[in-house]
Amino acid sequence: MIAILAEKPSAKRNMQKAFGGESGTFNGEQFVLCNARGHLYEFAPPEKQVPANLMQKYKNWSLDNLPWDPDEFSWKYVKQDDVNDVLDDIRKVFLKCDEICIATDDDPSGEGTLLAGEIIINLGFDGKKKISRMFFADESPKELQKAFKNRKRFNCVTDDPDYIKALYRAKWDMLSMQFTRIATKCGDGRSVLRQGRLKSAMILLVGDQLAKVAAYKATPYFQYRFQDANKNVFSDPNEPTFPDEKSVPKGKYSTSPVVVNPKTRKKSAPPKLIDLATLSARLSSKGFKAKDVLAVYQKMYEAQVVSYPRTEDKGVTPEQFNELLPLVDKIAGVVGVDVKYLTHRTPRAGFVKEGMAHGANRPGPNVPKTLDELVTYGKCGPEIYNILARSYLAMLCEDYEYDAQDAHLEKYPSFKSHVNIPVFAGWKAVYNDDSDDDSGAGFGPTADSFVYKGFPPKPQAPTMKWLMSQLDKADIGTGATRTSTYADVTNDSPKAKYPLMKDSRGKISMTEYGDMSYRLLPGTHIGTLEITTHVFSDMAEIAKGKKDPNTCLSEVAKFVIDDIEAMRQNGEKMRKELNIMADQERAERFEGEWNGEEVHPKRVYSGHRFTDEEVERLLDGEEIEIECTSAAGKPYKCAGRLANLSYNGQDYVGFERTRFVNDGPTSWCKYTFTDKEKADLLAGKTVKGTKFIGKSGKAFKAEVKWNKKDEKIEVVEFLR
C-alpha cells in the first residue's frame, strides 16, 4: 500500500477528489492519504545543537563567540507546538504501508520536499520504506492523477536533490542568525536588528533610495522650448539653461513651421504574466497589506480559484494553456472583459512554452460566478482575481499598435519632438499594467517659443511596487518570498517587535530600527544584493552534485568575521550620528533567551547586581529573592522575576518586583520581640504582649500571630 503525504488538510481534500476517497485503489495501486500541517519540525535553537560544554557560548550573544562552527552542530530537529496528534496520525498510516509518496508542494526552493523529509526522517521511516515523489503544477484532479502515475522513485529521502538543496538553504539561513546578533550588538545594544538575505536586500534598496530622495534639491532652471497647437513640445538638448527667468534673453526665437517625418507603425506585445509580488504591490496602493494578500491568495488557491502562489514561472506550458482555454470566456465575463478582444487563442511565443512546473500566477479551474462572491476569502479577494484574470486575458489579445512620429522645426532644426499615436488598443483594452499611456496627437503646422521652467529629475520615492521591481531586476527571491518577507518587515501588529519598515498604502518609510540596520550594512556581505544569488547558485550546483553543501556552509564563517568588523566600524559612526550612547556609557545589561525571545535586561536593580546564577534563574522564568537598597539608602529585601514592562510608551523586558521579603516578625507597635517570641511566631504560634504602643501613644495588650503570606503581624485578640 502507498501512503500519500499531502502538505495540509486542504491539499488532502483535493487529493480525495482526484483519487476517489481517503483510501482505495487508483491506477491499479492501493493508497491511503494523510496530511501534514505545514512544517511539523524545526531546527532546535543554536545552543541546543551543540555539546553541553558549548551551550552557553552559543546562547550568549557576545561577538566573541562568533563565528559559529557548523561542524559543532548536530542539526537536531524539535517538534513544533501542538503537532503530536498530526504526527501520530501520519505514523499510523506509514506503519501499514510499504511506500511513502511525497505529495507536498513542489516549489522551486525544494521547501515542500524538505517539509516531508523532516517528517519521514524524524519518524524513523527513511531507508525503511520505499520513497517516491509526485510533481504537480496544481491540485486539480487531472494534474494530481498524472503526477501519481508519473511519480519518481528514490531509495531514501536524502537521495532527492530537492531535499539536499533545501536542507542546505535551511542550514545556511540558521547560520545567518549570526548576522542579527552582530547587528544587534553593533547597533544601540537594545534593539534586535534582524538581518537576512532578503531582509537586508530590502533595507539596502529602500535606504539607498530614501537617501537619494533626501539629497534631492529642486533647483529650477529656465530655457527656451517650443510648443505647437496640439501641446507637443519641441526641445534642443544643447539649448542653454539659466538660473532664473530674468536671465533668459528676450526675442531670441520666432514662430517656426513644423516639419513632420513619415509615421512608422509599431506594435507592443502584452506584458509578461504577473507574479505574486507585483500583484501584492499593485494592491498595496489600494490599502491592502502584503500579509493579507498572501493569506487570501492561499485560501483562493486551496479552492482552485487561482493557481499555485509560490511559482517562479513567467509563462505557462502548452497543457496549462489548453486546460484554461475553454474557460477564458467565462473568466472574461466575471471581470467584465468583452470577449471580442480575446482573438489570439493560439499559444503565444514567450508566454506558452515547455519546461515549466507550476506555470505563472493565473486564474484557476474553478471560475467564480461573480467577483463579489470572492469576498468570502477576504476583502481583497475580488481585487486579486480581477488583476490576475486581466493579466492572463491580455495574453489572448492582439498586440497594441501605434504610430511613432518625429518632427523638427524648419527654422531651428535642432528642436525636435516625438509622439506615439494610438491606432489599435489590442491588449490595452483589457489590462492596465500601469505603464505610460500613449495619447499623443499629431503635430500642428507651426510652433511658438516659450520659456520653460524645469527641475532635475526627482528620484522616485520607494513604494512596494518599486521595491518588488528592483528585486525582480536583481533576481532576488521569488514573487512569493518577496511578498512574505515584505509582510514580515512591515508587520505593524502589537506583537511584532522591531519592525524595519512602514507601509502606508504602498509607500515605504524606515522605522528607527530599519534606519539603524541600513547604517550598519555598508561593506557587509549580508548587505549585498548578490548574497541570495550566491546561495541559490550554490543550491543549484549542490542539487546537481557539483558542490559539497558542507564546504559551502563553511564559508559563512568568513562572511561573519568580515561583517563583524564592518558593522563595528559602521556602528561607531552610527552612534555618533544618532547621538546613541556607547556600550560603556549605558547601564550594564545581561542577555539571553526568555520566553522564546532574545532579551537584554539591566544587570542592576535597586543597587543589586544579579549574579550569573541569578541571571540563569531569571531567564528560566524563576522568581528570585534579592537584597536591595532604597533611594533613601535603607536596605530591604524583595522577590521578583523578568516581565514585559513599559516606560514612557517604550516596551522592554526587565526585573519586576513581585513582593517584599521580611526577615520575619522583628518588631511591632514599638515592641521588639525576643528571640523566643520570634521563633514562636515563625512556627505559627501566638504571642501575648503587654507593652504594645498604639498610634495614639497609649499602651495596650494583645495576643498576636504572624501572617506568613502577607508577611505581617495580625491581632488574634485584644487583652484586658
C-alpha positions in Angstrom: 0.0 0.0 0.0 1.1 3.6 -0.8 0.9 6.4 1.8 0.4 9.7 0.0 1.6 12.6 2.2 -0.1 15.9 1.5 1.2 19.2 2.9 -2.0 20.3 4.5 -5.7 19.3 5.1 -6.9 21.3 2.1 -4.5 19.5 -0.2 -5.6 16.2 1.1 -9.2 17.1 0.3 -8.3 17.9 -3.2 -6.5 14.5 -3.5 -9.6 12.8 -2.2 -11.4 14.2 -5.2 -8.7 13.2 -7.5 -8.3 9.6 -6.3 -11.8 8.8 -5.2 -11.6 8.9 -1.5 -9.2 8.9 1.5 -8.2 5.4 0.7 -8.8 2.9 -2.1 -7.3 1.8 -5.4 -6.2 4.1 -8.2 -4.4 3.1 -11.4 -4.3 -0.5 -10.0 -2.4 0.5 -6.8 -3.8 0.7 -3.3 -3.3 4.0 -1.5 -4.2 5.9 1.7 -4.0 9.6 2.2 -2.5 11.5 5.1 -1.5 15.1 5.7 0.9 17.4 7.5 0.0 20.9 8.6 3.0 22.8 7.2 6.3 22.3 8.9 5.9 19.9 11.8 9.5 20.2 12.8 12.0 23.0 13.1 15.7 23.2 13.9 16.4 23.4 17.6 17.9 26.7 18.8 21.7 27.0 18.3 22.5 26.3 21.9 20.6 23.1 21.7 22.5 22.0 18.7 25.9 21.7 20.4 27.5 19.7 23.2 26.7 20.8 26.8 30.1 22.4 27.3 29.4 24.8 24.4 25.7 25.6 25.2 26.5 28.9 27.0 28.8 30.0 24.2 26.0 29.6 21.6 23.3 31.0 23.8 25.3 34.2 24.6 25.1 37.0 22.0 28.7 38.2 22.6 30.5 38.8 19.4 33.5 37.0 21.0 31.5 33.8 20.5 31.3 34.2 16.7 31.7 32.8 14.1 29.8 29.5 14.7 31.3 26.3 13.6 28.7 24.3 11.6 30.7 21.1 12.3 29.8 21.5 16.0 26.0 21.5 15.2 24.0 18.2 15.4 21.4 19.8 13.2 18.8 18.4 15.6 15.1 18.9 15.0 12.4 19.6 17.5 8.6 19.3 17.1 6.5 22.4 16.6 3.9 23.1 19.2 0.7 21.1 19.2 1.6 18.7 16.4 1.6 15.4 18.3 -1.8 14.4 17.1 -0.9 15.1 13.4 2.4 13.2 13.7 0.6 10.2 15.4 -1.9 10.0 12.5 0.9 10.1 9.9 2.9 7.5 11.8 -0.1 5.1 11.9 -0.6 5.5 8.1 3.2 5.0 7.4 3.3 1.8 9.5 0.8 0.0 7.4 2.3 1.0 4.0 5.4 -0.2 2.2 5.8 3.0 0.1 5.7 6.7 1.2 4.8 9.1 -1.7 5.7 12.7 -1.0 2.9 14.9 -2.4 3.7 18.2 -0.7 4.0 21.4 -2.6 6.5 21.2 -5.5 8.1 24.6 -5.1 11.3 25.9 -6.7 13.3 26.0 -3.5 12.5 22.4 -2.5 10.8 23.6 0.6 7.9 21.1 0.2 10.3 18.2 -0.2 12.2 19.3 2.9 9.0 19.6 4.9 8.1 16.0 4.0 11.7 14.8 4.6 11.7 16.2 8.1 8.6 14.1 8.9 9.8 10.9 7.3 13.3 11.1 8.8 12.3 12.2 12.3 9.6 9.5 12.5 12.3 6.9 11.6 10.9 5.7 8.3 13.7 6.9 5.9 15.5 3.9 4.4 12.9 1.5 5.8 10.1 2.3 3.3 10.2 2.9 -0.4 10.2 6.7 -1.2 8.6 8.4 -4.2 7.7 11.9 -5.2 4.8 13.4 -7.0 5.4 16.5 -9.2 2.3 18.6 -10.0 1.6 22.1 -11.2 -1.7 22.5 -9.3 -4.1 20.4 -7.3 -6.7 19.8 -10.0 -7.8 16.1 -10.3 -6.2 15.7 -13.7 -2.9 17.1 -12.6 -2.7 15.0 -9.4 -3.6 11.8 -11.2 -0.9 12.4 -13.8 1.6 13.2 -11.0 0.8 9.9 -9.2 1.2 7.8 -12.3 4.5 9.5 -13.2 5.9 9.7 -9.6 9.6 9.5 -9.2 11.2 6.8 -7.0 14.1 7.3 -4.6 15.9 4.8 -2.3 15.6 7.3 0.5 14.6 11.0 1.0 18.2 12.1 1.4 18.8 10.9 -2.2 16.4 13.5 -3.6 18.3 16.6 -5.0 15.5 18.9 -4.0 15.8 17.7 -0.4 19.6 18.1 -0.4 19.5 21.7 -1.7 16.6 22.7 0.5 18.4 21.3 3.6 21.5 23.3 2.7 19.4 26.5 2.4 17.7 25.8 5.8 21.1 25.3 7.4 22.5 28.5 5.7 19.6 30.5 7.0 20.1 29.2 10.5 23.7 30.2 10.4 22.6 33.6 9.1 21.1 34.2 12.6 24.7 35.3 13.4 24.2 38.5 11.3 21.2 39.5 13.5 23.4 39.1 16.6 26.2 41.2 15.0 23.8 44.0 14.0 22.1 43.9 17.4 25.4 44.2 19.3 26.8 46.8 17.0 23.6 48.9 17.0 22.2 50.6 20.0 22.7 47.4 22.1 19.0 47.2 23.0 17.1 46.7 19.7 17.1 43.4 18.0 18.0 44.3 14.4 17.0 41.4 12.2 19.3 40.7 9.2 18.9 38.1 6.5 19.4 37.6 2.8 16.2 39.1 1.6 15.5 41.4 4.6 18.9 43.1 4.2 18.5 43.5 0.4 15.2 45.3 1.0 16.7 47.5 3.6 19.7 48.3 1.4 17.5 49.2 -1.7 15.0 51.3 0.3 17.7 53.0 2.3 19.7 54.0 -0.7 16.5 55.3 -2.5 15.4 57.3 0.6 18.9 58.8 0.7 18.6 59.9 -2.9 15.2 61.4 -2.2 16.6 63.2 0.9 19.5 64.6 -1.1 17.4 65.9 -4.0 17.3 69.6 -4.4 14.5 71.1 -6.6 16.7 73.7 -8.1 14.8 75.2 -11.1 16.3 76.1 -14.5 14.9 78.0 -17.4 15.4 77.6 -21.1 13.6 78.1 -24.4 11.3 75.4 -25.9 8.6 75.4 -28.5 5.0 74.2 -28.4 2.5 73.6 -31.2 -1.3 73.9 -31.1 -1.6 70.2 -30.0 0.6 70.8 -26.9 3.5 68.9 -28.4 6.8 70.3 -27.0 10.0 70.7 -29.1 13.3 70.9 -27.3 17.0 71.1 -28.0 19.3 69.2 -25.6 22.0 71.8 -26.2 19.9 74.8 -25.6 21.4 76.8 -22.7 19.8 77.0 -19.3 19.5 79.9 -16.9 19.1 80.1 -13.1 16.2 82.5 -13.3 13.6 83.7 -15.9 15.0 87.2 -15.9 18.3 85.9 -17.3 16.7 84.3 -20.4 17.4 86.6 -23.4 14.3 88.1 -24.9 13.2 87.8 -28.6 15.7 85.0 -29.4 13.2 82.9 -31.4 10.2 83.4 -33.6 7.3 81.2 -34.8 8.5 78.3 -37.0 6.8 75.9 -39.3 6.9 72.3 -38.2 8.5 69.6 -40.5 6.8 66.2 -39.9 8.6 63.0 -40.7 6.7 59.9 -42.0 4.9 57.8 -39.5 6.2 54.4 -38.5 3.6 51.7 -37.5 4.8 49.8 -34.4 3.4 47.1 -32.2 3.7 46.2 -28.5 3.1 42.7 -27.2 1.2 42.1 -23.9 3.3 42.4 -20.7 4.7 39.3 -19.0 2.3 37.5 -16.7 2.0 39.0 -13.3 3.7 37.4 -10.2 2.6 37.4 -6.6 5.0 40.3 -5.6 3.7 42.5 -8.5 0.1 41.6 -7.6 0.6 42.5 -4.0 2.4 45.7 -4.8 -0.4 46.9 -7.0 -2.9 46.1 -4.3 -0.8 47.9 -1.6 -1.7 51.2 -3.2 -5.4 50.4 -2.5 -4.6 49.8 1.2 -4.3 46.0 1.2 -1.4 44.8 3.3 1.0 42.2 1.9 0.2 39.7 4.7 -3.5 39.9 3.9 -2.9 39.4 0.1 -0.8 36.3 1.0 -3.4 34.8 3.3 -6.4 35.5 0.9 -4.5 34.2 -2.2 -3.6 31.0 -0.3 -7.3 30.4 0.5 -8.3 31.0 -3.1 -5.6 28.6 -4.3 -6.8 25.9 -2.0 -10.2 26.4 -3.5 -8.6 26.2 -7.0 -9.9 29.7 -7.9 -6.3 30.8 -8.6 -3.1 28.9 -9.4 -0.2 27.9 -7.2 1.2 31.0 -5.4 4.9 30.2 -4.9 6.0 29.9 -8.5 8.9 31.4 -10.4 7.5 30.8 -13.8 6.7 33.7 -16.1 4.6 31.7 -18.6 2.5 28.6 -18.9 3.0 25.2 -20.5 1.0 24.2 -23.6 -1.0 21.8 -21.5 -1.8 24.5 -18.9 -2.8 26.9 -21.7 -5.1 24.3 -23.3 -6.7 23.5 -19.9 -7.6 27.1 -19.3 -8.6 28.0 -22.9 -12.2 26.7 -22.6 -12.7 28.8 -19.5 -11.5 32.2 -20.8 -14.9 33.5 -21.9 -16.3 32.6 -18.5 -13.4 34.3 -16.8 -13.8 37.4 -19.0 -17.4 37.6 -18.1 -16.5 37.6 -14.4 -14.1 40.6 -14.7 -16.1 42.5 -17.3 -13.9 42.0 -20.4 -15.5 42.0 -23.8 -14.6 38.6 -25.5 -14.3 40.4 -28.8 -10.7 41.4 -27.7 -9.7 37.8 -27.0 -8.9 36.8 -30.6 -5.3 35.4 -30.1 -6.4 32.0 -28.9 -3.3 30.1 -30.0 -0.2 29.6 -27.9 1.9 32.8 -28.0 5.7 32.7 -28.2 7.3 33.8 -25.0 4.2 33.1 -22.9 3.5 29.4 -23.7 6.4 27.1 -23.6 7.6 23.7 -22.4 9.9 23.2 -19.4 7.9 25.0 -16.6 6.4 23.5 -13.5 3.5 25.3 -11.9 3.2 27.9 -14.5 2.8 31.6 -13.9 0.2 33.0 -11.4 -3.2 32.9 -13.2 -6.9 32.1 -12.7 -7.6 28.5 -11.6 -10.1 25.9 -13.0 -12.9 26.9 -10.5 -14.3 30.1 -12.0 -16.5 32.2 -9.7 -19.9 33.4 -10.9 -19.2 36.9 -9.8 -16.3 38.9 -8.2 -18.5 39.7 -5.2 -18.6 36.1 -4.1 -14.8 36.1 -3.6 -15.2 38.4 -0.6 -15.7 35.2 1.3 -12.0 34.6 1.1 -11.1 38.1 2.3 -11.7 41.7 1.4 -9.1 41.7 -1.3 -10.3 38.5 -3.0 -12.2 40.3 -5.8 -9.2 42.6 -6.5 -6.8 39.7 -6.6 -8.9 37.9 -9.1 -9.6 40.9 -11.3 -6.0 41.8 -11.7 -4.8 38.2 -12.1 -7.5 37.4 -14.7 -6.9 40.6 -16.8 -3.2 39.9 -16.8 -3.8 36.4 -18.2 -6.5 37.5 -20.6 -4.2 40.2 -22.1 -2.1 37.3 -23.4 -5.1 36.3 -25.6 -5.4 39.8 -27.1 -3.8 41.2 -30.2 -0.7 43.5 -30.0 -1.2 47.1 -29.2 -0.5 49.2 -32.3 0.6 52.8 -32.5 2.2 55.2 -35.0 5.6 56.6 -33.9 6.2 60.0 -35.5 9.1 62.5 -35.3 9.1 66.2 -36.2 11.5 69.2 -36.1 11.3 72.9 -36.6 12.0 74.3 -40.1 13.8 77.4 -38.8 15.5 75.7 -35.9 16.2 72.0 -36.9 17.9 71.1 -33.5 14.5 71.5 -31.8 12.8 68.1 -32.1 9.7 66.3 -30.8 8.3 62.7 -30.8 4.8 61.4 -30.3 3.2 57.9 -30.2 -0.3 58.0 -31.6 -2.6 55.1 -30.6 -4.0 53.1 -33.6 -5.4 49.8 -32.2 -5.9 49.2 -28.5 -5.3 45.5 -28.5 -4.4 44.2 -25.1 -4.5 47.6 -23.5 -8.3 47.5 -23.8 -8.2 44.6 -21.3 -5.4 45.2 -18.9 -3.8 48.3 -17.4 -0.2 47.4 -16.4 0.5 50.9 -15.1 2.7 51.7 -18.0 2.6 55.1 -19.6 -0.3 55.5 -22.0 0.3 56.8 -25.5 -2.2 59.6 -26.0 -0.3 61.9 -28.3 -1.9 63.8 -31.0 -0.5 64.7 -34.4 1.7 67.7 -34.9 0.3 71.2 -35.6 1.6 73.2 -38.6 3.6 75.7 -36.5 5.2 76.1 -33.1 5.9 79.1 -30.9 8.7 79.6 -28.4 8.2 79.9 -24.6 10.4 79.9 -21.5 10.2 76.5 -19.9 10.7 76.1 -16.1 12.3 72.8 -15.4 13.8 70.8 -12.5 16.3 68.0 -12.3 14.6 64.6 -12.4 13.4 63.7 -8.9 14.3 60.3 -7.6 11.2 58.1 -7.1 10.1 57.7 -3.5 10.3 54.0 -2.7 7.0 52.1 -2.9 6.2 48.4 -2.7 5.8 48.3 -6.4 9.2 50.0 -7.0 10.9 47.7 -4.5 9.5 44.5 -6.0 10.6 45.7 -9.4 14.1 46.3 -8.1 14.3 42.8 -6.5 12.9 41.3 -9.8 15.6 43.0 -11.8 18.3 41.8 -9.4 16.7 38.3 -9.5 16.5 38.1 -5.7 13.8 35.8 -4.3 10.6 34.7 -5.9 7.4 36.7 -6.1 6.0 34.8 -3.1 9.1 35.0 -0.9 9.4 38.8 -1.7 5.8 39.2 -0.6 6.1 37.2 2.6 9.4 38.8 3.6 7.9 42.3 2.9 4.9 41.4 5.0 7.3 40.4 7.8 9.5 43.5 7.8 6.4 45.8 7.6 4.4 44.0 10.2 2.9 46.7 12.5 0.9 44.4 14.8 1.3 45.0 18.6 3.1 41.6 18.9 5.7 42.5 16.2 8.8 43.9 17.8 11.4 45.9 16.0 9.7 46.3 12.5 12.2 47.5 9.9 9.9 49.4 7.5 6.5 51.1 7.4 4.0 50.6 4.6 1.4 53.3 4.1 -0.8 52.3 1.1 2.3 51.0 -0.6 4.6 53.9 0.2 7.7 52.8 2.2 9.5 54.6 5.0 12.0 53.4 7.5 11.4 52.7 11.2 14.2 53.7 13.7 15.2 50.0 13.6 15.3 49.9 9.8 17.4 53.1 9.8 19.9 51.6 12.2 20.0 48.4 10.2 20.7 50.4 7.0 23.5 52.3 8.6 25.2 49.1 9.7 25.1 47.4 6.2 27.8 49.3 4.1 30.7 47.0 3.3 29.0 43.8 4.6 28.3 40.5 2.9 24.8 40.2 4.2 24.1 43.8 3.0 24.7 43.0 -0.7 22.2 42.1 -3.4 24.4 39.3 -4.5 24.3 37.1 -1.4 20.9 35.5 -2.2 22.1 34.9 -5.8 25.2 33.3 -4.4 23.2 31.0 -2.1 20.7 29.9 -4.8 23.6 29.4 -7.2 25.2 27.1 -4.7 21.8 25.3 -4.2 21.6 24.6 -7.9 25.2 23.2 -8.0 24.5 21.1 -4.9 21.4 19.6 -6.4 23.5 18.7 -9.5 26.1 17.1 -7.2 28.8 19.6 -8.4 29.3 21.2 -4.9 29.5 19.8 -1.4 27.0 21.5 0.9 29.3 21.3 3.9 32.0 23.1 2.0 29.6 25.8 1.0 28.4 26.2 4.6 31.9 26.6 5.9 32.3 29.9 4.0 29.6 31.6 6.2 32.3 31.9 8.9 34.3 34.2 6.7 31.3 36.3 5.9 30.6 36.6 9.7 34.2 37.6 10.5 34.2 40.3 7.8 30.8 41.6 8.8 31.7 41.9 12.4 34.5 44.3 11.5 32.4 46.2 9.0 29.4 46.6 11.4 31.6 47.6 14.3 33.0 50.5 12.3 29.6 51.3 10.9 28.1 51.1 14.4 30.6 53.5 15.9 29.8 56.0 13.1 26.0 55.5 13.5 26.0 56.0 17.3 27.8 59.3 16.8 25.4 60.5 14.1 22.3 59.4 16.1 23.8 60.5 19.4 23.4 57.0 20.9 25.5 56.3 24.0 28.3 53.8 23.7 28.1 50.5 25.5 30.2 51.5 28.4 28.1 54.7 29.0 24.9 52.7 29.3 23.5 50.7 32.2 25.1 47.2 32.4 22.9 44.5 30.9 22.8 40.8 30.7 21.5 38.9 27.7 19.9 35.6 26.9 16.7 33.9 25.7 13.5 34.3 27.8 10.1 33.1 26.7 11.4 32.3 23.3 12.9 35.7 22.5 16.3 37.3 22.9 16.3 39.9 25.7 18.7 42.4 27.3 17.5 43.3 30.8 19.5 45.7 33.1 22.0 43.8 35.3 21.5 46.1 38.3 18.2 46.6 40.1 17.9 49.0 43.1 21.6 48.6 43.9 21.7 44.8 43.5 23.8 43.3 40.7 22.4 40.0 39.6 24.9 37.1 39.9 25.4 34.7 37.0 23.3 32.1 38.9 20.5 34.6 39.4 20.7 35.6 35.7 20.2 31.9 34.6 17.3 31.5 37.1 15.6 34.7 35.8 16.0 33.6 32.1 14.4 30.3 33.1 11.4 32.2 34.4 12.0 31.7 38.1 11.2 34.2 40.9 14.3 35.1 43.0 14.9 36.9 46.2 17.5 39.7 46.4 18.8 42.3 48.8 18.4 45.9 47.6 19.0 49.5 48.7 16.2 52.0 48.6 16.6 55.5 47.2 16.9 56.7 50.8 19.8 54.3 51.4 17.9 51.8 53.5 18.4 48.1 52.9 15.5 45.9 52.1 14.7 42.5 50.5 12.3 41.7 47.7 11.4 39.0 45.3 10.8 39.3 41.6 11.1 37.9 38.1 11.5 39.0 34.5 8.4 40.6 32.9 7.2 42.6 29.9 7.2 46.2 31.2 6.6 49.6 29.7 8.0 53.1 30.5 7.1 56.3 28.7 5.5 54.3 25.9 8.6 52.2 25.4 8.1 48.4 25.9 11.0 46.4 27.4 11.8 43.3 29.4 13.2 43.9 32.9 13.1 42.8 36.5 9.7 43.3 38.2 9.3 43.2 42.0 6.5 40.8 42.9 6.7 41.2 46.7 8.8 42.5 49.6 10.6 39.9 51.7 10.8 40.4 55.5 13.2 38.6 57.9 10.2 37.7 60.0 8.5 39.4 62.9 11.2 41.6 64.4 9.1 44.3 66.0 5.5 45.6 66.0 3.9 48.6 67.5 7.2 49.8 69.1 7.8 46.5 70.8 10.8 44.3 69.8 10.1 40.6 70.1 12.5 38.4 71.9 14.3 35.6 70.1 12.0 33.1 71.6 8.9 35.1 70.7 10.2 35.5 67.2 10.8 31.8 66.9 7.3 31.0 68.2 5.7 33.4 65.7 7.6 31.9 62.8 6.5 28.4 64.0 2.9 29.6 63.8 2.3 30.0 67.5 0.7 33.1 69.1 2.4 35.5 71.4 0.9 37.6 74.2 2.3 41.0 74.6 1.7 43.8 77.2 3.9 46.6 76.0 2.5 47.4 72.6 2.1 51.1 71.8 -0.7 52.3 69.5 -0.7 55.3 67.1 -2.3 57.4 69.9 0.7 56.7 72.1 -1.3 54.6 74.6 -0.1 51.1 75.6 -2.3 48.1 75.0 -2.2 44.3 75.5 -2.9 41.8 72.7 -2.4 38.2 71.5 -0.8 38.3 68.1 0.3 35.9 65.3 2.5 36.1 62.2 0.8 36.0 58.7 3.4 34.3 56.5 1.5 35.0 53.3 1.2 38.8 53.8 4.3 38.9 56.0 2.8 41.0 58.8 1.6 40.8 62.4 -2.1 40.2 62.9 -4.1 40.6 66.2 -5.8 37.5 67.4 -7.4 39.1 70.4 -7.1 42.3 72.4 -6.4 41.6 76.1 -7.5 43.5 79.2 
